[in-house]
């Protein structure tokens, strides 16, 4: 594995999202002097907050501004453990609730299925809703997903790649690649799941995760069954106080262990001396020296910095290939008097439309051919179901936070005028959900924040997508944007745009992998 040559005592990490915080913790644990700089005033990146104030200007509540699904919290613990911390030693502590069910799923025919990580509970639910044969199919599928995950995680997710030849670079790598091939991992996810399950509703439960990889299930590689395994077998969790508690706890552990954290600090340039970055320059004119540099920002932001540093084109992406679909995410509150009458009381509800294949065709279409969902499938997240302390009293009315995520094409796929479209589209989504049984939602939903492809793009996200580059084969594993920057010996990337990819677990891993490019493998 290639590592940064020369002196690496002092490291600057740009970005205090989960990738940057994980990198910082692992670097500190290896004895490095680390400074993390973040342009925002809060940590967490896409697992941060949007503060909401009341009409009189007082703080009302915080919105989780991005990821709402937490899987594999052991990766957070691993980062904390690098500096001798754990879930209880940080401020705030990380206190997790295991969601049961992980998801409540609803369908156009009026039926519903709860998704449990416990194998016996899930088998019983499948038998109750779909029959005995499907319950056996579920058990077989669960074993297959576990086998895919076990063959893939250590070698192809939690590892640095220097070349595609690393797939067969050792006896262990050859064994794991052969196992994945035998399991059908390099085939397509949808057809492979179809071999186990006949019920179309269950097929959706175990393939919708392809959206995280930016692909339709019929086109996604079966290796992305690993995401379904995380989602449906390893458990979905929620931290007390909201998802942003993760970043806050990691930042606390970082500072407590001696790291320097600078918030509200925008990096505008990199200075280079003899092929090495020797400092970053801040918007207020300060110079922060470094022996090594880790960049965790979104790829367009990274490449603007590299361009200003006169890095050769070899060190930058000449175009970004296939970009994942985007999402419209509306955050607000609804009186609990109304939510009590809704179809189910669940933390996460996936409300599927009937036209599943058509939905993916529309949101993944290329080059100006994308369009909005005609029969939307939506994720409704209600965090106070798991943490009643997140309820809000608004104008004297007891209310709960509700977030609604509607997948949509990115700006390359559909360059829509979102400044004008956002409000009418939200009204359409709310009316759709009201028609599906969410009584009173259209009138009672108080909107506090809405993100669209345009707002994501304004923050520097690739083609207005918070999910970055899609995981097509040529952008997967050793073919994804490399985390070592050609042309600068001591600059490393982390985050969703580089290896291993998109999602809370993978960006945590990316931070660790970036740190290991500086320190070498730690305890492996």
C-alpha positions as CSV (number, residue, x, y, z in Angstrom):
1,X,0.0,0.0,0.0
2,X,1.3,3.4,-1.0
3,X,1.7,5.9,1.9
4,X,2.7,9.6,2.0
5,X,6.5,9.7,1.9
6,X,8.7,12.0,4.0
7,X,7.8,13.8,7.1
8,X,4.1,13.5,8.3
9,X,4.2,14.9,11.9
10,X,1.7,17.6,11.3
11,X,-1.5,17.0,9.4
12,X,-4.3,19.3,8.4
13,X,-7.7,17.8,7.6
14,X,-10.1,20.0,5.6
15,X,-13.7,19.3,6.6
16,X,-15.3,18.2,9.9
17,X,-17.9,15.8,8.5
18,X,-17.7,12.2,9.6
19,X,-14.9,11.4,7.2
20,X,-12.8,14.3,8.5
21,X,-13.5,13.5,12.1
22,X,-12.7,9.8,11.7
23,X,-9.5,10.7,9.9
24,X,-8.5,13.1,12.7
25,X,-9.2,10.6,15.4
26,X,-7.2,7.8,13.7
27,X,-4.3,10.3,13.0
28,X,-4.2,11.4,16.7
29,X,-4.2,7.8,17.8
30,X,-1.1,7.3,15.7
31,X,0.7,10.2,17.4
32,X,0.2,12.9,14.7
33,X,-0.4,16.6,15.4
34,X,-3.8,17.2,13.8
35,X,-5.8,20.3,12.9
36,X,-9.3,20.0,11.4
37,X,-10.7,23.1,9.7
38,X,-14.4,23.4,8.8
39,X,-16.1,26.2,6.9
40,X,-19.4,25.8,8.7
41,X,-19.9,26.8,12.3
42,X,-20.9,23.2,13.3
43,X,-19.4,19.8,12.9
44,X,-20.9,16.7,11.2
45,X,-21.2,17.8,7.5
46,X,-24.1,15.8,6.1
47,X,-24.8,14.5,9.6
48,X,-25.1,17.9,11.1
49,X,-27.9,20.3,11.9
50,X,-30.1,23.1,10.7
51,X,-31.0,25.2,13.7
52,X,-34.7,26.4,13.7
53,X,-35.7,29.5,15.6
54,X,-39.2,30.4,16.8
55,X,-41.0,33.6,15.7
56,X,-39.5,35.5,18.6
57,X,-36.0,34.4,17.6
58,X,-35.4,31.9,20.3
59,X,-34.0,28.5,19.5
60,X,-36.8,26.0,18.8
61,X,-35.2,22.8,17.7
62,X,-32.4,21.3,15.5
63,X,-33.1,19.5,12.2
64,X,-30.8,16.6,11.3
65,X,-29.6,18.0,8.0
66,X,-28.7,14.8,6.1
67,X,-28.3,11.2,6.8
68,X,-31.1,9.8,9.0
69,X,-30.2,6.1,8.9
70,X,-27.4,4.9,11.1
71,X,-25.9,1.4,10.5
72,X,-22.7,-0.2,11.8
73,X,-22.2,2.2,14.7
74,X,-19.2,0.0,15.6
75,X,-17.3,2.1,13.1
76,X,-17.9,5.2,15.1
77,X,-16.7,3.3,18.2
78,X,-13.6,2.2,16.3
79,X,-12.7,5.9,15.5
80,X,-13.3,6.9,19.2
81,X,-11.2,4.0,20.4
82,X,-8.2,5.3,18.4
83,X,-7.9,8.0,21.1
84,X,-9.1,5.9,24.0
85,X,-12.6,7.2,24.0
86,X,-15.9,5.3,23.9
87,X,-19.7,6.0,23.6
88,X,-20.0,7.0,27.3
89,X,-16.8,9.1,27.7
90,X,-17.7,11.8,25.2
91,X,-19.8,15.0,25.6
92,X,-22.5,14.3,24.5
93,X,-22.3,10.6,25.1
94,X,-23.6,8.4,22.3
95,X,-26.6,6.5,23.5
96,X,-28.1,4.3,20.8
97,X,-31.6,3.0,20.3
98,X,-31.9,-0.1,18.1
99,X,-34.9,0.6,15.9
100,X,-37.5,-2.2,15.9
101,X,-38.8,-2.3,13.3
102,X,-35.9,-0.8,11.3
103,X,-38.4,0.3,8.7
104,X,-42.2,0.2,8.3
105,X,-42.9,-0.3,4.6
106,X,-46.3,0.5,2.9
107,X,-47.5,-0.4,-0.6
108,X,-50.0,0.8,-3.1
109,X,-52.2,-2.2,-2.5
110,X,-52.8,-1.0,1.1
111,X,-50.6,-3.7,2.7
112,X,-47.6,-3.1,4.9
113,X,-44.5,-5.0,6.1
114,X,-42.3,-4.3,9.0
115,X,-38.6,-4.8,8.5
116,X,-36.7,-6.3,11.5
117,X,-33.0,-7.0,11.9
118,X,-33.7,-10.0,14.2
119,X,-33.9,-13.0,12.0
120,X,-36.7,-14.8,13.8
121,X,-38.8,-11.6,14.1
122,X,-38.3,-10.9,10.4
123,X,-39.1,-14.5,9.3
124,X,-42.3,-14.4,11.3
125,X,-43.3,-11.1,9.7
126,X,-42.6,-12.5,6.2
127,X,-44.6,-15.6,7.0
128,X,-47.5,-13.5,8.3
129,X,-47.6,-11.2,5.3
130,X,-46.2,-13.3,2.5
131,X,-46.5,-17.0,3.4
132,X,-44.3,-19.9,4.5
133,X,-42.4,-20.3,1.2
134,X,-41.3,-16.6,1.3
135,X,-40.2,-16.9,4.9
136,X,-37.8,-19.7,3.8
137,X,-36.7,-17.5,0.9
138,X,-36.0,-14.7,3.3
139,X,-33.8,-17.0,5.4
140,X,-31.8,-18.1,2.4
141,X,-31.5,-14.5,1.2
142,X,-30.3,-13.4,4.6
143,X,-27.5,-16.0,4.5
144,X,-26.5,-14.9,1.0
145,X,-26.4,-11.2,1.9
146,X,-24.2,-12.1,4.9
147,X,-21.9,-14.1,2.7
148,X,-21.6,-11.2,0.3
149,X,-20.8,-8.8,3.1
150,X,-18.3,-11.1,4.8
151,X,-16.4,-11.7,1.5
152,X,-16.5,-8.0,0.7
153,X,-16.1,-5.8,3.7
154,X,-12.5,-6.4,4.8
155,X,-10.9,-6.7,1.4
156,X,-13.0,-4.4,-0.8
157,X,-14.5,-1.8,1.5
158,X,-12.1,-1.5,4.5
159,X,-8.9,-1.5,2.4
160,X,-6.9,0.9,0.3
161,X,-6.4,0.2,-3.4
162,X,-3.4,1.2,-5.4
163,X,-4.4,-0.7,-8.5
164,X,-7.1,-3.0,-9.8
165,X,-4.5,-5.7,-9.5
166,X,-4.9,-5.4,-5.7
167,X,-8.1,-7.5,-6.3
168,X,-5.8,-10.5,-6.9
169,X,-2.7,-9.1,-5.2
170,X,-2.5,-11.7,-2.4
171,X,-3.8,-15.2,-1.6
172,X,-6.5,-13.7,0.7
173,X,-7.5,-11.2,-2.0
174,X,-7.8,-14.0,-4.6
175,X,-9.8,-16.1,-2.2
176,X,-12.3,-13.2,-1.5
177,X,-12.6,-12.3,-5.1
178,X,-13.3,-15.9,-6.0
179,X,-15.9,-16.1,-3.2
180,X,-17.6,-13.0,-4.5
181,X,-17.6,-14.4,-8.0
182,X,-19.0,-17.7,-6.9
183,X,-21.7,-15.9,-4.9
184,X,-22.7,-14.0,-8.0
185,X,-21.5,-10.7,-6.6
186,X,-20.5,-9.3,-10.0
187,X,-23.9,-10.0,-11.5
188,X,-26.9,-7.8,-10.9
189,X,-28.6,-7.3,-7.5
190,X,-32.2,-7.3,-8.6
191,X,-32.2,-10.6,-10.5
192,X,-30.1,-12.2,-7.8
193,X,-32.6,-11.2,-5.1
194,X,-35.5,-12.4,-7.3
195,X,-34.1,-15.9,-7.1
196,X,-34.9,-16.0,-3.4
197,X,-38.1,-14.0,-3.2
198,X,-41.2,-14.0,-5.4
199,X,-43.2,-11.3,-3.6
200,X,-42.6,-8.0,-5.3
201,X,-43.0,-6.1,-2.0
202,X,-40.2,-8.1,-0.3
203,X,-38.0,-7.7,-3.4
204,X,-38.3,-3.9,-2.9
205,X,-37.3,-4.2,0.8
206,X,-34.1,-5.9,-0.1
207,X,-33.1,-3.9,-3.2
208,X,-34.2,-0.3,-2.5
209,X,-30.7,0.2,-1.0
210,X,-29.4,0.3,-4.6
211,X,-30.5,3.9,-4.6
212,X,-27.7,4.7,-2.1
213,X,-25.3,3.4,-4.8
214,X,-27.0,5.5,-7.4
215,X,-28.4,2.7,-9.5
216,X,-31.6,0.9,-10.2
217,X,-31.7,-2.6,-8.6
218,X,-31.8,-4.3,-12.0
219,X,-28.5,-2.6,-12.9
220,X,-26.7,-2.4,-9.5
221,X,-23.9,-4.9,-8.9
222,X,-24.9,-7.7,-6.6
223,X,-22.0,-6.8,-4.3
224,X,-24.2,-3.9,-3.1
225,X,-26.2,-6.5,-1.4
226,X,-23.7,-5.6,1.4
227,X,-25.7,-2.4,1.9
228,X,-28.9,-4.4,2.2
229,X,-27.2,-6.6,4.7
230,X,-26.2,-3.5,6.8
231,X,-29.8,-2.1,6.5
232,X,-31.8,-5.3,7.1
233,X,-29.6,-7.6,9.1
234,X,-27.1,-5.6,11.1
235,X,-29.6,-3.2,12.5
236,X,-30.6,0.5,12.2
237,X,-29.9,2.7,15.1
238,X,-30.7,6.2,16.4
239,X,-28.6,8.2,18.8
240,X,-30.3,10.1,21.7
241,X,-30.6,13.7,20.7
242,X,-30.5,13.1,17.0
243,X,-28.0,12.0,14.4
244,X,-25.8,15.1,14.9
245,X,-24.8,13.7,18.3
246,X,-22.4,11.4,16.4
247,X,-20.4,14.3,15.0
248,X,-20.5,16.3,18.2
249,X,-19.2,13.3,20.2
250,X,-16.4,12.6,17.7
251,X,-15.4,16.2,17.8
252,X,-15.4,16.2,21.6
253,X,-13.1,13.1,21.6
254,X,-10.8,14.7,19.0
255,X,-10.4,18.0,21.0
256,X,-10.1,16.1,24.3
257,X,-7.3,14.0,22.9
258,X,-5.3,17.1,21.9
259,X,-6.6,17.9,18.3
260,X,-7.2,21.4,17.1
261,X,-10.6,22.1,15.7
262,X,-11.3,25.4,13.8
263,X,-14.9,26.0,12.8
264,X,-16.1,28.8,10.6
265,X,-12.8,28.6,8.7
266,X,-13.0,28.5,4.9
267,X,-9.9,27.1,3.0
268,X,-9.4,29.0,-0.2
269,X,-6.0,27.8,-1.4
270,X,-3.2,25.2,-1.0
271,X,0.5,26.3,-1.2
272,X,2.9,23.8,-2.8
273,X,6.6,23.4,-2.5
274,X,8.5,20.8,-4.6
275,X,5.5,18.6,-5.2
276,X,4.2,18.7,-1.6
277,X,1.4,20.8,0.0
278,X,3.1,22.7,2.8
279,X,0.1,24.8,4.0
280,X,-3.5,25.8,3.4
281,X,-4.7,29.4,3.3
282,X,-7.8,30.6,4.9
283,X,-10.3,33.1,3.7
284,X,-9.2,35.6,6.4
285,X,-5.6,35.4,5.2
286,X,-4.1,33.0,7.6
287,X,-1.6,30.2,6.7
288,X,-1.8,26.8,8.4
289,X,1.3,24.8,7.8
290,X,1.2,21.0,7.3
291,X,3.4,18.0,6.5
292,X,0.4,16.2,5.0
293,X,-3.1,17.2,4.0
294,X,-6.4,15.4,3.9
295,X,-9.3,16.9,1.9
296,X,-12.8,15.7,2.7
297,X,-14.9,18.2,0.8
298,X,-17.1,17.3,-2.1
299,X,-15.2,16.6,-5.3
300,X,-16.0,19.9,-7.1
301,X,-14.7,21.9,-4.1
302,X,-11.6,19.6,-3.9
303,X,-10.9,20.0,-7.5
304,X,-11.2,23.8,-7.4
305,X,-8.5,23.8,-4.6
306,X,-6.3,21.4,-6.6
307,X,-6.7,23.6,-9.7
308,X,-5.7,26.7,-7.8
309,X,-2.7,24.8,-6.5
310,X,-1.7,24.0,-10.2
311,X,-2.0,20.3,-9.7
312,X,-1.7,18.4,-13.0
313,X,-4.8,17.1,-14.7
314,X,-3.7,13.6,-13.7
315,X,-4.4,14.6,-10.1
316,X,-7.9,15.8,-10.9
317,X,-10.9,14.2,-12.4
318,X,-11.5,15.0,-16.1
319,X,-15.3,15.0,-15.6
320,X,-17.1,13.0,-13.0
321,X,-18.6,10.1,-14.8
322,X,-22.0,8.9,-13.7
323,X,-23.5,10.9,-10.8
324,X,-26.1,9.4,-8.4
325,X,-29.7,10.7,-8.3
326,X,-30.5,13.5,-5.9
327,X,-33.3,14.1,-3.4
328,X,-35.7,16.7,-2.3
329,X,-35.8,16.7,1.5
330,X,-38.4,18.7,3.4
331,X,-38.1,19.2,7.2
332,X,-40.8,20.6,9.4
333,X,-43.2,19.8,12.2
334,X,-46.7,18.4,12.6
335,X,-49.0,18.4,15.7
336,X,-48.9,15.1,17.5
337,X,-52.7,15.2,17.6
338,X,-52.7,14.6,13.9
339,X,-49.7,12.2,13.6
340,X,-51.5,9.9,16.2
341,X,-54.1,9.1,13.4
342,X,-51.5,8.2,10.8
343,X,-51.3,4.7,9.4
344,X,-48.3,3.7,11.6
345,X,-46.1,5.0,14.3
346,X,-42.6,4.2,13.1
347,X,-39.3,6.1,13.1
348,X,-38.7,5.3,9.4
349,X,-41.5,4.6,6.9
350,X,-40.9,3.9,3.3
351,X,-44.1,4.6,1.4
352,X,-43.7,2.9,-1.9
353,X,-45.6,4.0,-5.0
354,X,-46.7,1.3,-7.4
355,X,-44.5,2.2,-10.4
356,X,-41.2,1.1,-8.9
357,X,-39.3,0.4,-12.0
358,X,-40.5,3.5,-13.7
359,X,-39.4,5.6,-10.7
360,X,-35.8,4.4,-11.1
361,X,-36.0,5.0,-14.9
362,X,-37.0,8.6,-14.3
363,X,-34.5,9.5,-11.6
364,X,-31.5,7.7,-13.0
365,X,-31.9,8.8,-16.7
366,X,-28.8,10.5,-18.2
367,X,-28.1,13.8,-19.9
368,X,-31.2,15.9,-19.6
369,X,-33.6,13.0,-19.9
370,X,-34.5,12.6,-16.2
371,X,-37.9,13.6,-14.7
372,X,-39.7,13.7,-11.4
373,X,-41.4,10.6,-10.0
374,X,-45.0,10.3,-11.3
375,X,-45.9,7.8,-8.6
376,X,-43.5,8.7,-5.8
377,X,-41.8,6.4,-3.3
378,X,-41.0,8.4,-0.2
379,X,-39.1,8.1,3.1
380,X,-40.8,9.6,6.1
381,X,-38.6,10.0,9.2
382,X,-40.1,10.8,12.6
383,X,-37.2,10.9,15.1
384,X,-39.3,11.7,18.2
385,X,-40.9,8.2,17.8
386,X,-37.6,6.9,19.2
387,X,-36.6,9.9,21.3
388,X,-39.6,11.8,22.8
389,X,-37.2,14.5,23.9
390,X,-37.1,15.7,20.3
391,X,-40.8,16.8,20.4
392,X,-41.4,20.5,19.9
393,X,-43.9,22.8,21.5
394,X,-44.7,25.3,18.7
395,X,-47.1,28.2,19.4
396,X,-48.4,26.2,22.3
397,X,-49.0,23.1,20.3
398,X,-47.2,19.8,21.0
399,X,-45.6,18.8,17.7
400,X,-43.1,16.3,16.3
401,X,-40.3,16.8,13.7
402,X,-41.1,15.1,10.4
403,X,-38.7,14.8,7.4
404,X,-39.8,13.7,4.0
405,X,-37.3,12.5,1.4
406,X,-38.3,12.3,-2.3
407,X,-35.7,10.8,-4.6
408,X,-35.3,12.9,-7.8
409,X,-32.9,13.3,-10.7
410,X,-29.7,15.3,-10.3
411,X,-29.1,18.5,-12.2
412,X,-27.3,16.9,-15.1
413,X,-30.2,14.4,-15.5
414,X,-32.9,17.1,-15.2
415,X,-31.7,20.7,-14.9
416,X,-34.9,21.9,-13.3
417,X,-35.5,25.4,-12.0
418,X,-35.7,24.4,-8.4
419,X,-36.0,27.9,-6.9
420,X,-39.5,28.1,-8.6
421,X,-40.3,24.4,-8.4
422,X,-39.5,23.5,-4.8
423,X,-42.7,24.8,-3.2
424,X,-45.2,23.5,-5.8
425,X,-43.5,20.1,-5.7
426,X,-43.6,19.9,-2.0
427,X,-47.3,20.7,-2.1
428,X,-47.8,17.8,-4.5
429,X,-45.8,15.4,-2.3
430,X,-47.8,16.4,0.8
431,X,-51.1,15.9,-1.1
432,X,-49.9,12.5,-2.3
433,X,-49.1,11.4,1.3
434,X,-52.4,12.8,2.6
435,X,-54.1,10.7,0.0
436,X,-52.2,7.7,1.3
437,X,-53.6,8.2,4.8
438,X,-51.4,10.8,6.4
439,X,-54.4,12.8,7.6
440,X,-54.0,16.5,7.9
441,X,-50.4,16.6,6.6
442,X,-51.0,18.9,3.6
443,X,-52.4,21.7,5.8
444,X,-50.6,21.1,9.1
445,X,-47.0,20.6,8.0
446,X,-45.0,23.6,9.0
447,X,-42.0,23.8,6.7
448,X,-38.7,24.8,8.3
449,X,-36.2,23.8,5.7
450,X,-36.2,22.3,2.2
451,X,-33.2,21.0,0.3
452,X,-33.3,20.4,-3.4
453,X,-30.7,19.6,-6.1
454,X,-30.0,23.3,-6.4
455,X,-29.4,23.8,-2.7
456,X,-27.1,20.8,-2.7
457,X,-25.2,22.2,-5.7
458,X,-24.9,25.6,-4.0
459,X,-23.0,23.7,-1.2
460,X,-20.6,22.3,-3.8
461,X,-22.1,18.9,-4.2
462,X,-21.6,17.1,-7.5
463,X,-24.4,17.8,-10.0
464,X,-26.6,18.7,-7.0
465,X,-26.5,15.2,-5.5
466,X,-25.7,14.5,-1.9
467,X,-24.9,11.0,-3.0
468,X,-21.9,11.9,-5.1
469,X,-20.6,9.6,-7.9
470,X,-22.7,6.5,-8.6
471,X,-21.3,3.1,-7.9
472,X,-21.3,1.8,-11.5
473,X,-18.6,-0.8,-12.1
474,X,-16.1,1.7,-13.5
475,X,-16.6,3.8,-10.4
476,X,-16.4,1.1,-7.8
477,X,-13.6,-0.2,-5.6
478,X,-10.2,0.3,-7.3
479,X,-11.9,2.1,-10.2
480,X,-13.4,4.9,-8.0
481,X,-11.6,8.2,-7.5
482,X,-8.4,7.3,-5.8
483,X,-7.7,8.8,-2.4
484,X,-4.0,9.6,-3.2
485,X,-3.7,12.7,-5.3
486,X,-1.3,12.3,-8.3
487,X,1.0,15.3,-8.5
488,X,1.1,16.0,-4.8
489,X,2.9,13.5,-2.7
490,X,1.3,14.3,0.6
491,X,-2.4,15.0,-0.2
492,X,-5.1,12.4,0.4
493,X,-8.8,12.4,-0.2
494,X,-11.6,11.2,2.0
495,X,-15.4,11.3,1.9
496,X,-18.2,10.0,-0.3
497,X,-16.6,10.9,-3.6
498,X,-13.5,8.7,-3.1
499,X,-13.1,5.1,-2.0
500,X,-15.0,3.2,-0.6
501,X,-18.1,5.4,-1.4
502,X,-21.4,6.8,-0.2
503,X,-23.1,6.2,3.2
504,X,-22.4,6.8,6.9
505,X,-20.4,3.5,7.3
506,X,-18.3,4.0,4.2
507,X,-17.4,7.6,4.8
508,X,-16.3,6.6,8.3
509,X,-14.1,4.0,6.7
510,X,-12.9,6.5,4.1
511,X,-11.5,8.7,6.9
512,X,-9.7,5.7,8.4
513,X,-8.3,4.7,5.0
514,X,-7.1,8.3,4.4
515,X,-5.4,8.3,7.8
516,X,-3.6,5.1,7.0
517,X,-2.2,6.6,3.8
518,X,-0.4,9.0,6.2
519,X,0.4,6.6,9.1
520,X,0.5,3.2,7.4
521,X,-1.8,0.4,8.5
522,X,-2.6,0.6,12.2
523,X,-3.2,-2.7,14.1
524,X,-4.1,-4.7,11.0
